[in-house]
Amino acid sequence: MTDYVRNIVKNQNENLSAILIRGATILSMDESVGNIERGDILIRGSTIAAVGQNLDAPGAHVIDATNMIAMPGMVDSHRHAWEGQLRRINPNATCLDDYSNATHFSFAKYYRPADIYIGNLLTALGAMDAGITTVIDNSHNSRTAAHSDAAVEALLDAGIRAIHASGAPVSGEWDKAHWPGNWQRLQEKYFNNNPDSLVSLAVMAQLEPELWAEARRLGLPIVTEFFGSLMASELESLHRQGLLGPDNIFNHCTALPDAGWKILREAGVRVNVCPRSDAHYGIEDGMFAIQAAHRHGINPGLSVDNETSYSTDMFMEMRVAFYLQRVMGMHQQHSCDCADSLTTLPAAQLLKAATVDGAACAGLQDKIGSLTPGKQADLILINAGDINLYPSGNAFGTVVHATERSNIDTVMIGGRIVKQGGKVLGVDSTRLRAAIDESREHLFAAAGYEPDMFADAFLPLAQAHSQE
């Protein structure tokens, strides 16, 4: 399958002229709107028209949301979507080298455009199924222009809201002639004449001022994997030269000293943190950096990062954040007598990180992130009547500490229903699985990998071959 056929997802439901969601428990995530124990949401076209009680909309399509919780769709502020078909191939990874051995240094080198397409498509569909309506796609395997096209087209076909950050591969041979000129080509091909597209363009680059300059010439946000004292030591110089700004999006930001946080705050750099990824791969001290960010007036979004070791689940991301913060705070209080011990993150604050703050990280705070009249209708309905959720003693607690993907009844993006009755719409499951299986077979054969469903570790392929 050198090429790919865009026939896996059929057009989902078109926008209805008006939809009235009636009788939901509403977590608006907007202080001016508030939370409503039993209320209604009126949607006209792609936009939220009203949120309140006893709304009247003659002729509107009515969704009975009794025993449901309505909330904004969640935002994953950093995901390597191209790795979709490598799900859980490396569950016991302990460091970034382990992650890279199972991605960049092995299979990534053999990705065809078709593999990028199916990886991105699978990731996007899985995100939508899990109530994630927006993703910043960190695409650091853009080997050719055709690979980049495939990534964008998969996001468009899935129907997710996304920012595609086109990035250079980490290893192997790739077409350097298309880099970074590919950014302008992508912009002209897919985005310049399509202002209403759910997908927009960014770039992925490290601390590389030349690439940043080209991104800024094109007006594109710049996504950077940022962690550790070595990278932090470069912030002062970058800031002094005026090279940091609100168009920068920094992932991770682990082990960053106070001076570095002050610079990020002054420059307006957008930040996301990765509770599971930082712990799973032992990045710096393994602790995600939300409290340090809050202490310096920055409200970071949350991100899943990848699925090669764990799930696409933003609910789990919030839970891991809660428990890591709680246990590390207890440790500091009891063992270290630390003046700045970590404080517990309330459920409402964690949900804000997954919605409002993620939208701000994506630069989409005026469009999404809260159920605010005038914003895009990106929202989810959680069936709080399900046996694992009923009765709901606290709406925020139900969402953050108990909800699972299977409890999401409805997902809407830009006023269009993409999941209904617990099922993602328009997906040909037979074709999807066939394309995934073909891609995995190709990648495994090309890399010389023998799959082992029960392996304790993903051995570097050279090491695995030496033990045969």
ABEGO torsion letter per residue (X at the ends): XABBBBAABBBBBBBBABBBBBGBBBBAGBAAAEBBABBBBBBBEABBABBEBGBBBBGBBBBBABGBBBBBBBBBABBBAAAAAABGABAABABAAAAAAABAABAAAABBAAAAAAAAAAAAAAAAAAGBABBBBBBAABABAAAAAAAAAAAAAAGBBBBBBBBBBABEBBBAAAOAAAAAAAAAAAAAABAABABBBBBBBBBBAAAAAAAAAAGBBBBBBBBEAAAAAAAAAAAAAGABBAABBBBGGBGBBAAAAAAAAAAGBBBBBBAAAAAAAGBEAGBBAAAAAAAAGBBBBBBAGBAAABBABAAAAAAAAAAAAAAAAAAAAAAAGBAABBBBBBAAAAAAAABAAAAAAAGAAAABGBBBBGBBBBBBBBBAABAAAOBBABAAAAAAAABBAAABABBBBGGBBABBGGBBBGBBAAAAAAAAAAAAAAAAAAAGBBBBAABABBBBAAAAAAAX
